[in-house]
Amino acid sequence: MSFVKGQLNLFMIALGFFTRIPVPSNLDFSQNNLNRASRYFPLVGWLIGAICAFVFWVADQVFSLEVSVLLSMLASVLLTGCFHEDGLADTSDGFGGGWTTKQKLDIMKDSRVGTYGATALWFALTLKFFALTQIESVVVALLIAHPLSRGVSTALIYFLPYVTDIESSKVKPLAESNQKSDLFWGALTGLLALLFVGEFFWIVLLTISITGIISRAYLNKQIGGFSGDTLGAVQQVSELVVYLTILAIQIQLGASL
């Protein structure tokens, strides 16, 4: 397999893993390739952000701002199949209801949504909606938040060990680790979103970096590493942090992106 075909194969694995977008059925899928595909997780975020931004732009020509924002949010969950939202709910239930690492992991495997998960989803979606309806350039905000937030999750794969209940887990459903080159390209792809921020890029970089550092420490304390659900939760929190940061820049500094 040539280099270009190999990289395209990795991108398609990442696309098929994180979205409901159809990909070729003859992909060379393996645990090692899934690990290597982590370099393209933020690039998938670019694609999702671009589609959501396009949906918002088209809807905004016809509907109110609020309806257009909701339609862009709907596009996001349809594209990913609520993949990250499910991770946020499961993580909230596990961390909120479990005492030991095993209890937390067992709760996170439960398909039912508990009080912690439902509350976390309500706050995340509500805050996302109100933040986006107050941001002057929703299109730019979406293009920044989706790749950056997935960049944070990708970085945690490198900086934390993968945690799972070996006895009940028959398969390894996500990238377990990535190499320095994968981390570099993933980080670079995600950080390119800062080009849209202009002179205030350092504020967004600071807040998203702090989010990553706190997330790493929190996950390490809770379960000693990361799981697929926790990566989804970190993505959702990081996306929200980007929106709130952009809104804060707009309100406090009187600047729009």
C-alpha positions, 0 to 999 in steps of 0.5 A, a space after each residue: 500500500 502506497 503512502 497516500 493510500 495508507 494515509 487515506 485509509 487511516 482518514 477513512 477509519 477515523 471518519 467511519 469511527 467518529 461519524 455516520 458518514 459512509 466509508 468504503 467497506 474494504 478498509 484495512 482496519 486493525 487496532 494498530 491502524 485505529 491507533 494511527 488514525 488518531 492523527 486524523 481525529 481533528 481533521 474529522 472535526 474540521 469536516 463536521 464543523 464545516 458541514 454544521 457551519 454550512 447548515 447554519 449558513 443556509 438555514 440563516 437565510 430563511 429562519 431565525 438565528 435560534 432556529 438556525 443554531 438548533 439546526 446546526 446542532 441537529 446536524 452535528 448529532 446526526 453526523 456523529 450519531 450522538 457519539 460524543 454526547 453519549 460519552 458525556 452522559 455515560 461519564 457523568 453517570 459513572 463518575 457521579 454514581 461510582 466509588 471505585 474505578 470498577 464501579 465507574 467503568 461498569 456504570 459507564 457500560 450501562 446503556 441507560 441514562 441516569 440522573 447525572 447523565 441527563 443533567 450533564 446533557 441538558 446543561 451542555 446542550 443548553 449552554 451550547 445553544 445560548 452561547 452560539 445564539 449570542 456569538 456574532 459569527 456562528 460560522 467561524 465559532 463552529 469552524 474553530 470549536 469542532 477541530 480544536 475540541 477533538 484535538 484535546 481528546 486526541 492529545 489525551 490518548 497520548 498522555 494517559 493510559 487506556 483503561 477498561 475492564 479486561 474481563 468484560 471487554 471482548 474488543 478494544 473499541 478505540 485508539 489505545 495510544 498514539 505515537 509522537 508523530 500522530 500527536 504532532 499531526 493531530 495537534 497541528 491540524 486542530 491548532 490550525 483553527 486558531 487562525 480564525 481567531 486573529 490577534 486573540 488566538 492566545 486567549 483561546 489557546 490558553 483556555 483550551 490548554 487549561 481545559 486539557 490539563 484539567 481533564 487529564 488530571 481529573 481523568 487520572 484521579 477518577 479512573 487512572 486513565 481514559 476510556 472511549 466515553 471520557 474522550 467523548 465527554 472531554 470533546 463536549 466540554 472542550 467544544 463548549 469552552 471554545 464557544 464560551 471563550 469566544 463569547 467572553 472575548 466578544 463581550 469583555 473586549 468588544 471584538 468579534 471574530 
